[in-house]
């Protein structure tokens, strides 16, 4: 059993963590001793040096005895936690043994070195990733809360200098990437902390100038000069003076580098993921192939090795269909889990038969699985690939890509980190994949094939008919898929002579659907077809019907309820069991609700589709697919309803489930269902209905990527079907998605097109709903008058049409438009009307939304007590619904309320604002992030901390600029100018 992992932390308060818990380290002297041993890890430290570290120049007479006592106590704690001897004494002294990645100091130095190398090579994104993670390891000052004597003082000072050098490299990389706005905020914080470090001031001035703020750059020079003169009596150095002159003359050399790269928005923290499918219990043979593939993959995880910094080991398992490549890759990945402790990712690409998914969608799946919020995903595939590489940089992750179609599908998915590795399966050889190691997966040899068949069928029957058994093995061509189906046929029919099975396989090998022989196929292809045919022929009528029905699905993987929907039967478990027993389907996973997920081999799925086409009438096939789409729609609507009303949902047979978990587990399948429906002219109505249901869920869950994909699919289907209403509704959905992602101009154009079309078609209801959504989207984007007109007219239409939920949303939108126009008293009236209607309707989410709006309006009107009551009630509702965006905006408004109450209440704003900012960052809610920074800036300004205030105002200003929020941008600029003037005046006065 592997020893527990131990983490030693010295970049902040001294800690040792094992299995997620902090270990007791004893008193201050014992902690100082441990810190000294960590500084000299894996090296014997004489007792005299430890005495000097613990007591300085005046150790007591019992010092050596005390050292032995401290070591013994630490040894008990550390050795027990690690499961091995870590701290020992030899003739040269005491030695603490650690692994390279167990000490944050060692990880920091390793990442910093990688970052410096990447920076020198001009690889700025990699440099920012390495150095950013190195800096993230710091939790305070090195050896904080540890008693320092001379040796530790020197080491702490060295580390602090290393941290500053790493930060300067990080800032340089961010500037080279064009991320000037982000660099300003972090540099302002560091210049406030280290006002005498001229290199930091220089980078801050460059960043400010490139943001179009030369006045701020000159202010920074003034602050730097004042600090140097007051503290050291010196004028700024040559570099700062040169920058000062360059800013004054607007020197073109200071201009921003070309084509800045959009900043990646990684997950807030790494989360280890293991997505490997269930291992095959009766896996047989393949020892040589596994040994070779493992040897090619494992060096990636060798922390002591020094591989090329740009090479990711890639192994391609290639061979004919049915040779067991997926089972082999799965078994190998399970065996290598220890070598890739940061995670094992598994992604099915569905080869040549499945719906081809673009690399951007595949990268979306990978990033989402690593904890990146859907709303944080970059839109361009190249930026998603960069984010994926940044997340995996320096980590030990195994990526398994199953059933790849071609090289182009794989290249964007490669991590680029030498410590990660990629294992690919494909029927194609993928010779064009640069640097990949091709490992052929041939059919099983006779001995392995016989061994597998004997594990599946009664050995006595095989021994009784050895010649027939050899014919069965030969007919299966050594393919595990064929052998499993043949073995299952034998197990299910104890009286079936092996001779008959062999005859049936031989006949099926030379048949095609129209009865002619097929000499063009390979031996393996004939064996797969024969096995599929024999397996199908051995089924009872009902199970055969179920097999054919599964061929109608777009993907060979499916949840258990789908079989019942296809067949329109309430209970299909016995037929699923028959297919499992025949090895025609397999359980590939158990979902979060404890329900099985099934998968067919691609070759079997193709055979099922062939039989369905030959044996089932077109009307039945179309009705079966429609029932599946209706099943997805019912479950999607049920889950969506629970998102706004709270509580579990009756989504799957067998009881209620958590709608949040169900939606996340089916996220990709829901999109596939919409796109599948939209690809066929006969399912236009289902495509539109599914897209509408997905729109609501995507809005509530911040699934921007999925939102745009389903809306585009619905729009294209509607256009092909010449359905102008559905096309306009889908266009409006795309407008909402664009607005949510901050693309205001795109959203405005789409809204106008959709609303004009619906008005021309006389579709009052759809047009009114889109006006409500446009009102929300543009109210604080400098178009408050348009927002007011939209909401006012929509509220009247929706009331006349009897759409109570729509009217409540319109009233809330009207109230927000009035707030943006600074008509708070009227906004309160609209909010109170919305609140009363929501209470009558008993709709928790609409109730919480109305309360939150009312609080904003009451604050603007100066009625803080009423606002506080509304906010506490809204927060409770949002948390009950687990509605993270609503919760975060309510916390933001709570912070705003405390700021509005005056400087004495400002400290109470930090908690809710900090919590709101964290949620917004996690969700990728850009508007919320910018607003949180603005109010945190106001809070720190009220608390007398202009440096922190300036950092937050700078971040807010950048966000408001990107989001085209002119009113808020002007407010942030005024606040930033004010705190910078105050800082200059304070420094000048001192």
N, C-alpha and C positions, 0 to 999 in steps of 0.2 A: 504494500500500500504506500502511495507517495506521501512524503513528509509534508506537513502543513507549511504553507508558504509564509515566510516572515518578512516584514517590511521594517527597515530602520529609517527613521526620519530625523534629520538634523537641521534641515533648512526651515527653521522655525522652532517652536518648542520641541524638545527632545521627546520622541515617541518610538515605541516598538509595537507593531501591530501584527497579530497572528490570527488568521481566520476571522478577520473583521473586528477583532476586539483589541483594545490597548492593554499591554501587559504591565503589571506593577513593577516599577523600576527602583523603588526604595527612596531613600533620602537624598539630599542635595549632593553629598560627597560621592555616594554610589552612582548617581547620575553623571557627575563630572568624570568619574573613572570610565564609565561606559562611553561617554562622548570621546574621551581620549583614545580608547581602544578602537572606536569607529574611524577616527581620523587616521589611525595606523592599521586599518583592517588587513587581515591576512599577513601581518608582520608581527613577530614577537616584540613586546614592549617590556623593557626591564622594569623591575619594581621601583627602582629609584626614580625613573622618569614619571611613573604613575604617582609617586609621592609628591614630586614637584608639581604635577598638574593639579592634585587635590588640595595640597596645603601651601604651595608656594615655597618660600625660603624658610619657613619655620614649621617643619613637620613635627608632630609629637613623637615621643619615644616609642609609642606603640604603632607607629605608622605602617610598618611592614605587616604586622599582625592584622591591623585593620584592613589593609589592602586584600589580604588573603580572605578575610571574612566577607568583604564586599564582592570579591570575585566568586566566592562560593555561592552567595545568595543570587547573583546574576546568573551563574551557571545553571542553577536549579530552574530558574524561570525560563531562560533561553533554550536550554537543551530539551526541556519538556515540550515547549511550544514547537520547536523545530523537528522533534523526533530523532535528533541525532546530536552528536557532540559538537558544539559550536565554540565553546570557550574552554580553553585548557591552559595548563602551565607546563613549560619545558625549561631546559637549562638556560635558554636565552631570554626567558621572560614569559609574559602572558600573551596569548594570541586569540583574537576573535576572528573566526572564519565566516566569511560572508560570500554570497554569490554576486556576480557583477550587477544584476538588476535588482538586488534587494535593498540597496542603500540609495536614498534619493540624491545624495551628494554625487555618487558615481553615475547615476542616470543623468543628472544635470550636466556633468562634465562631458559625458558621451554625446548627449543631444547638442550641447553647445559647440562641441568640436565638429559634429556633422553640419550644424548650421553655418559655422564659419567656412567650412569647405564648400558648401553649396553656394554661399555668398561669393566666395572667391571665383567659383566657376560660373557665376552669373545666373544660377538657378534660384531666382528670388522667391518663387512660391514655396519651393522645398525649404529654403533657408528660413522663411517666416514660419513655416510649420514646425521645423526642428526647434528653433529658438523660442517660439511661442510656448511649445510644450515644456521646454527647459525652464522658462520663467514661471510657468504654472505650478511647478513643483515647490516654489517658495511659499511658505505660509506665515512669514514674519522674518525677523532677523535670525541669522544662523546661530544655533546653540542657545536660543532664547530660553530664559529661566534656568540656565545652567551656570553655576558659579565659575567665573573665568579667572584663570591666572595667565601668566605670560604666553604659554604655548597656545592655549585656546584663543586668546586675544588675537594672536598673529594669524591663526587659521581663520577666525571669523572675519578679520579684515581682508584676508586674501579672497575669501569667498564672496564678500560684498563687492569687491572690485571685479571679480569674475561675473557676478550678476549684472553689474553696470555695463561691462563690456558686451555681455550677451544682449542686454536691452538695447544698446546702441546699434548692434548688428540687426536686431529685430526691427528697430525703427528704420534703419537704412533699407532693409528689404521691403518694408511696407511702402516707403516712399518710392522705391524703384518700381513697385507694382501699380503706382498711381493711387494708392489708398490714402490720400493726403488728409481727408477729413478725419478718418479714424486715427491717423498718426498724431494729429494735433492734440486730441484729448489725452492720449497716454503720455505724450511728451510734456504737456502742461503739468500733469501730476508729478512727473519726475523732476522737472526744473524747480517746482515748488519744494521738493524734498532735498534736492542737491543743487542749490542756486549758484554754487561756485564751479560747477562742471561745465566748461564752455562748450564742449562738444554737444551736449544736450541742447543748449540754447541755439546752437547753429542749426541743428536738425529741426528744431521747432520753428525757427524763422523760415527755413526753406518750405516746410509744410504749410505754414500760414500763407506765405506768398503764393504757393501753387494753388491754394484754395481761393485765390482772388482777394486776399485780405492783407495787402501790403501795410496798411496802418497797424494791424495787429503785429506784424513782423517787426515794425519799428518800435512798437511798445515793448516787445520782448527784448529787443536790444537795450532799450532804456532800463528795463528791470535788471538785465544781466550786468550792465555797466554799474548800476547803483550797488548791487550786491558785491561785486568785486572791489569797488572803491571803498565801501563801508567796512567790509570784513578784512580785506588784504591790503588796501591802499594801492591797488593796481588798476591800470586801464585794461580793457579787453585786449585779447591777443590778436595776432594778425588775421586769423581766419574770421573771427567775428567782425573785425573792422572791415574786411573785404566784403563780407555779406551785407553789412550795413550800407556800404557804398553801392553795392549791386541792387539792393532794394530801392534806394533813393533814385537811381538812374534807370530802374526797370530793365536791368541787364537781361537780354534774351537768354543768356546761359542759365538763368534761374528757372526757365520754363519747365513745365511738367514733361516727363517722358511720354513718348507716343503710345497710343492705344492702351490706356490703363485697363488692367484686368479686374472685372467685378470681384469684390471680396467674397470669399467663401464663407458660408455660415455653418460651421460644423456643429455637431451635437454638443451640448454643454459639458458632457463628460463621456468618457468611453464606457461602453457597456459590453461586457463579454457575451457573445451570442454563439449558441451551438444549434445549428439548423439541420444537422445530418439526419437523413431518414433512418427508419428502423433497419438494423443490420439483418442480413439473411442468416437464420440460425443453422441451416444445413449447407452453408457455403463449402465448396469442395475444391481442392487443388489450387493452382495458380501461384505456387510458392515462388518460382523463379521470376515471374512477371511482377509480383508484389515486391520482392526483394530489390529488383532493379528500379522500379518506380520510387520506392521508399528511399533508396540511396540518392536518387536525383532530387528528391524533395527535402529531405531532412537537413542538409547543410544550411538551408534558409533559416532554420530555427537555431542554429548553433551560435550562441551569443559570443563565444570565444573566437569565432572565425572572422575573417575580414573580407567578405565578398565584395564584388564590385558594387558601388553605391547605387547604380542605376539598373541592375539586372535582377529581375524577378524570376526565380526558377519556375518554368512552365513544363508540365508533363502532359502529353496528349495520349490517352489510351484509345487506340484506333483499331477497328475491326468490323467485320460484318454485323448486321443486325442479329441479335439473339445470342451473341457470344458471352453475354453477362458483364458488359463493361460497366454498367451502372452499379450492379452488385459488387463488382470488384472495387470500383472507386469508393463506394460506401464503406466496405470492409476496411480498405486501406486508410480512409480518413478517420475511422474510429480508432484504428491502431495508432495513428499519428497524433491523436488529440494531445498527448502529453508534450509533443514537440511544438505545438502551436497553442499555447495557453491563452492567448488573447482572443481566440474565437475560431469557429469553423463555419463558414458561410456556404450554403448550398443553393444553387439557382438552376432551375430547369429551363432549358432554352427550346425544347420541343422540336428540334431537328428540322427536317425538310417538310414534315406533314403538318405541323402545328401552324397557328396563326403567327406570322413573323412579327415579332415585337422589336421595335427599333432600340438601339443601344441606350438611348435616353430613358426609355421606360424601364429597361433592365437595371440601369444605374439607379433609377428611382427606387426600385425594390431593394437594392443593396443598401442605399443610404437610409431608407426608412427602417430597415431591420437593425441598423446601427444606432437608431435613436434620433436621427435628424428629423425635425418636424417637417411635415409635408409643405407647409408654407415657407420653409427656409430653403427649399430646393431651388437652385438656380434654374433658369429657363433653358439655357443653351446646354447641349450635350457635352461640349468641351469643358464647360465650367463644372458640370456635375462630375465629370471624370477627374477634374482637378481636385474637387472636394473629396472624392473617394480616395484619391491618392494621398491627400493630406491627412485624412483620418487614419489611414493604414500605415503612414510613414513611421518607420521605426518599430512597428508592432509585429508580433508573431501570429499571423492569421493565415489559415488555409482556406482558399476559395475553390470550391468544386463547381464546375460549370458542366452540367450534364446535357448530352445530346446536342452539341453545337452544330450549327448548319455550315458555317464557313469562317474564314479568318476575320472578315470584316465585322462579324458579330462579336468577336472576342476582344479585338485590340483595345477598344475603349474601356473594357472592364479590367484590364491588367493593372495591378496596384502600383507598380513602379518601385516598390520597397524590396530590398534584398533580403529582408527578414521574413517576408511573407512568401507564400508559394501558391501556385495555381495548378489544379488537377482538372483536366478536360477529358470528356468522353465524346467520341464522334465516330460516325460511320465513314466520314470523309478523312483523308489522311492529313489535311491541313499543312501541307508542305510549305506553304507560304507564310506560316506564322514564325516570324523572326525569333531565333534563339530557343525555340521550343524543342523538347526532346520527344521524339515519337517512339512510343512503346506499343508494339503490335500485340493485340490480344487475340490469339488464334483460338480455334475450337479446342475443346478439351481433348487430350490424347485418350487412347482406348482405356487405359487403366483408370484415369480420372473419371471418364464418362461412365464406366462400369460402376465405379465407387458411388457416383451420384445416383445412378439408377437404383442401386441396392439400398441407398438411404431412403428412397421414395417408395419402393415397392417391396413386397415380401420376397426375401432372399431365397426362400425355398422354391418359389415358383420360377425364379430365374435359374436356379441350379437344376431344376427339373427339365427345363427346355433351353440348354446353353446355346444351341445353334440359333434358335429364334431370338434369344436375348441379344446375341451378337448382331443379328439383323436389325433389331430395334435400335441398338446403339449406332449402327452404320447408317440407318435411315435418318437418324437425328443429327448426323454429321458432327457429333461432338458439341452441339449447341446446348448450353444449359436450359435455354427457354424451351426448346423442343423436348429435351429429356424430362423436364419438369411436367410438361403437359402429358407426355406419354406415361410417366410414372404415376401421375394423378389418375389417368384413365385406368391403369392397372389396379390401383388402390380402390377405385370406386366400383370396379367390376371384378370381384374375386374369381369368378368362373370364366372370365374371358381368356382363352388360350393366347399365349404369347405369339403363336404362329399367326393367328387372325390379326392381332395388332400389327405385326410386322407386315403382313400382306396389305392391310389398310394404309399403312404409312407409305409403302412402296407405290401403291396406286395413286395416292394423293400427291406424291412428289412429282408425278408426271402429268398432272391435270391442271388446266386453267379454267376460269369460270365458264368458258363456252365449250369445254370438253376437249379442246385440242391439246396436244402435247406442247411443252414449252422447253425447247432446247437452248434458248438464249439465257436462261437464268443460271446463276451459279449454284453449286451444290448446297451452299448454306441457305440461299433463298428458297430453294425447293424444300429443304428440311423445315424451315420456318413455316412455309405455307402448308406443308403436310401436317405439322404439329397443330397448327391452328384449325385445320379441317378436321383432324381426328378429335381434338378437344371439343369442337363444336358438335360433331356427330354424336359424341357420347353424352350430350346433355338431354335432359327431359324436355318436353315441349315448352313448358313455362320458362325454364332457365334459358333455353335457346332463344325464346322471345326476348328475354331480358338482355341477353348478349347482343342481339341485333339492335335493340333500342339504344344501347350505349354507344354504338357506332354513329349515332346522330349528333353526339355532343361535339363541341368544337375542340375540346381538350380531353386527353385520356385520363386526367385526374378529376375527381368529383367527390362532393360530400354525399353521405348516405341517403339523404332524402330525395335526391334527384332520381333515383331508380323508381321510386314510388310515383313521382310526378310523370316520368316518361310513360309508365304503364297504366297510369290512372288507377292504381290499386293501393288500398290503404296499408297493406302489410306485404313487403317484398323481402323480408329478412331471409326466408328459406331459399329464395332464388339467388340472393347475394351469397349465401353460404354455399350453394351449389357451384357458383362461379369461382368462389374461393377454393373449394375443394378440388376443382378441376384446374387450378393454377391459371385461370384465364383473367382473373383480377387478383390484386393483392392489397392488403391494408398498408398504406404508406405512412400514415400518421394517425394520431388521436388528437382531435382538436381540443381547444380550451374548455369546451362543454362536455368532454368525454365521449364525443361521437366519432366514429371511424371515418377516415377519408380513404378512398380507394384509388387505385391506379391500374390501368391496363398497359401492357407493353405496346409500343407504337405499332408493331406488326400485327398484334391481335386486334388493336383498335381499327387498323385498316381493314382487316378481315371482317370485323363486325360491321363496318360501314358498307363493305361490299355485299354482305348478306342482307343487310337492311334494304339496300337499293334493289336487290334482286327479289326479295320475298315480301316486302311490306308495300302496300299501296301508297301513292304520294299523299293522299288526303290524311292517312293515319300518321305518316311521318311528320307532316306539317303540324297536325294537332298535337303530337307528342312534344315537339320542340316548343310549341306555344305554351303547353302546360308547364314546361321547365321555366320559361321566361316569366310566366305568371307566378310561379313559385318564388322566383327571385324577387319579383315586384312585391308580393305579399310580405315576405320576410323583411325586405328593405323598408317598406312603409311602417311595419310594426316596430322595427328598431328605431326608425326616425321619430315615430310618435313618442317612444319612451325617452328619447333625448330631450324632448321639450316638456314631458309630463312627469318624468322620474319613474323609478321602480324597474323591476325586471320585465322581460318581454317573453311572450310565448312564441318563440321564433322557430325552434326545432321540436320535432316530436319527442315527447318524453318529459316535457316540463319547461319552466321558464329559465331564461339564461340572462346573463349580463349583456345588454345591448352593445356596450362599448367594446367588450372583448370580442363579441361576434362580428361587429363591423370591422374591427382591425384584422381579424383572422380571415375575413372574406373580402378584404379590400381589393385585391387584384382580381378575384373572380367576379366581383360585381362590375368592374370596368369591362372585363372580358364579355360578360353577358350583354352589356349595352352595345359594345362594338360588334358582337356576333349578330344581335338583332338588327342593328343598323346596316349590316352588310347584305341583307336579304329584303327584297321589296315586299315580301309577304308579312313582314313583322314591323312595319313602320309604326303602328300604334303602340306596340310594346316598347319599341326603342324610345319613342317620345315619353311614354309614361315612366320608364326606368330612368331616363335622363332627368326628368322632373323630380323624381324621388331622390335621386343621387344629388341633385342641386341642393336640396335642403340639408341633406346629411353633410355634404362637402362644406357648406357654409358654416354649419355648427361645429365641424371637426377640423376646420382649416385645411382641408384636402385640396389645395389649389391645383396641383398637377392633375389629379383625377377629375376634378371639376371641368377643366378645359378639355380633357380628352373626351369625356362623354358628351359634353355640349357640342363639340365639333362633329362627333359621330352622328348625333341627332340632327344637327343642321344639314349635314351632307345627305342623310337619308330623306329628310323632308324636301330638300331641293330636288333630289332624284325622283321623288314621288309627286312633285309639283304640288306640295302642300304649303301654301304661303303662310298660314297661321302657325303651323309647327316650326317652319323655318324662322319666322320672326321671334317666336318664343325662345328658340335655341340661341338666336343671335343676342337676345336680351340676357340669357344666361351667361354667354361669353362676355358680355359687357360687365356683369356683376363680378365675374372671376377676374377680369382685367383690373377693375377698380380695387378689388381686394389685394392684388399684387402691386398696387401703386402706379399702374399704367393709366393715368388719368385721361390723357388725350385719346388713347385707344378706346377706353371705356366710354367716353363722351360720344365718340363717333358711332360706336356700336349701339349705344342707348338710343341716339337720335334716329338711326336707321330703323331699329326695331319698333320704336314707338310710332314713328310716322307710318310704317307699314300696317301696324295694328289699327291705328286710327282710320286709315284708308279702307281697311277691311271691316270696320265697324265692330271690332273686338274690344269693347269697353273694359271688360274685366281684366284681360291680360295687359292692356295698355295701362290701366290704373295701377296694377301691381308693379309694372316696370317703372312707372313714375315714382312710386314709393322708393324703389331701390335706387333710382338715379338721385333722388333727393338726399338719401343717406350718403351716396358716393361723392357728391359735389358740394355739400353744404359748407365744409371747412376748407374747400379748395378754391376759395375766391368766387364762388357762384352761389352765395346764400340766397339771392333773390330768385334764381331759377329753382333752387331747392324748395323755397317757400311756396312758389306757384305750383310746383309738381305735387307737393304733399297736400296742399289745400284742395286742389281739384280732385286728387285721388281719394281723399277722405270722403268727399261728397259722393263720388261715384260708388265707392265701396259700401257706404251706408245705404244708398238707394238699392244696391244689388243684394243687400242682406249678408254680405261677407263680414261677419263680426271680427274674426281674427285679422283679416286684411285691414279693416278700419282702425283697429287698435294700433297696428304697426304704422299706418299712415299718420295717426295722431302723434305717435312718438316721433316720427320723422318730421312732422310739422313743428313739434316742440323744439327739436334740435336745430332746425333751420332758424327758428325765432331766437334761440340762444346765440347762434352765430351772428344774428343781426342785432344782438344786445337788446332784445325785447323780452326780458326775463319774465315780467309779469304775465304777458300773453303766453309765454312758454309754459308757465305754471298752469294756466287754465287748460292748455292742450294736454299736459301731462296728467292732470287730475281727471280729465275726461277719459284718457286712456287707462288710467289706474282703475277707475270705477268699472269700466267695461270689462277689463281683464279679471277683476274680482267676480263679476257676475258670470263670466264665462268659465271660471275655474281653471285658467290656463297658467301654470306656474311660470313658464319662461316669459310669456308676455307680461305677466305681473311683475317679474323681476326687472325686465327691461323698462317698464313704465316707472318703477320706483327709482331706478338709476338715473333716468332722464330728469325726473322731478328733483332729485337731489342736486344735480348740476344747476338746474334753473333756480332752486332755492338759494344755493350758494351765491349765484350771481345777483340775487335779490337781497342778499345779506341776512337771510333767515337760516342761520347755521344749525340751530337746534332741530328744526324740522328736517333739514337735510341729513343730519346725523341719524335720525330715526329711520328715514327712508333707506339710508345706506345699510344700516345694520339688518334691516329686513330683507333688502335685496341680496346682501351677501349670503344670508342663510338660504335663500331660495336657490341662488346660483350653485352653492356648494351641495345642496341636496340633489340638484340636477347634474352635478359634476361638469358644469359648463365653465371651462377654464377661461375663455376670453371674457365672459361676463364677470366672473370673479375678479379677474385682473383689472378690468376697467372700474369696478366698484372700489377696489383697493386704491387705485389711482385717485379716484374722486375723494376717498377718505383722506389721503395725503394732502390733496388740494385744500380740503376743508381745514385741516390743521394749520396749513400755511396761512390761510386767510384769517385765522383767528389771532395772528400776531406772533412776534418773535418768541414769546414765552411758551407758545404751543408748538413751535416749529420742531423741536426734538421728537414729538410724537408722530410727525409725518414720516420720519425715516423708515420706520418699520413697514407700514403699508406700502410706501413707494418702492422700497427695496424688494418687497415680495412681488409687487406688480411687475417691476422691471424684469425679475427673474422669469416670471411666467411668460411675459411678452417675448423675451429672448428665446425661451424654450419653444414657443409656438411659431416664432418667426413673424410676429405681428409687428410690422415695421412702424405703423402709425402709433401703436401703443408704446413701443420702445422710445420713439422720439418724444412723446408727451411725458413719459416717465422721466426721461433725462431733463426735460424742461423744469418739471416740478421739483426734481431733486436739486437742480441748480438753484431754484428759488429758495429751497430749504437751506442749503449750505450758505447761501448769501445771507439769509436771516440769522444763521448761526455764527456769522463772522468768519467764514472759511472761504475767502474769495478764490483760492487756487482750485479747490474742489468744485466750487460753483462754476468757474470758468470751464473746467473740463466737461461738466454736464451740459452747460449751455452750448459748447462747441459741438458735442455729439447731437444735441437736439437740432441745432441749426443745420447740420449736414443732413439729418433725417428729413426735416421739413423741406429742404431744398429738393431732395430726391423725390419726395412725395407731392411736390407742387402744392404746398399749403402756405400761401403767401402771408396770411394774417399771423399765423403762428411763427413763420420765419422772421417776420419783422419783430415780433415780441422777443424771440430768442436773441436776435441781433442786438436789440436795445439793452437787454439784460446783460449780455456778454460785454458790450461796450462799457456798461456801468461798473461791473466788477473789475474790469481791467483798469479803468480810470481810478477806481478806489485803490487798487493795488499800487499803481504808479504813485499816487499821492501819498500813500502810506510809506512807501520806500523812500520817496524824496524827503518826506518830513523827518524820517529817522536818520 
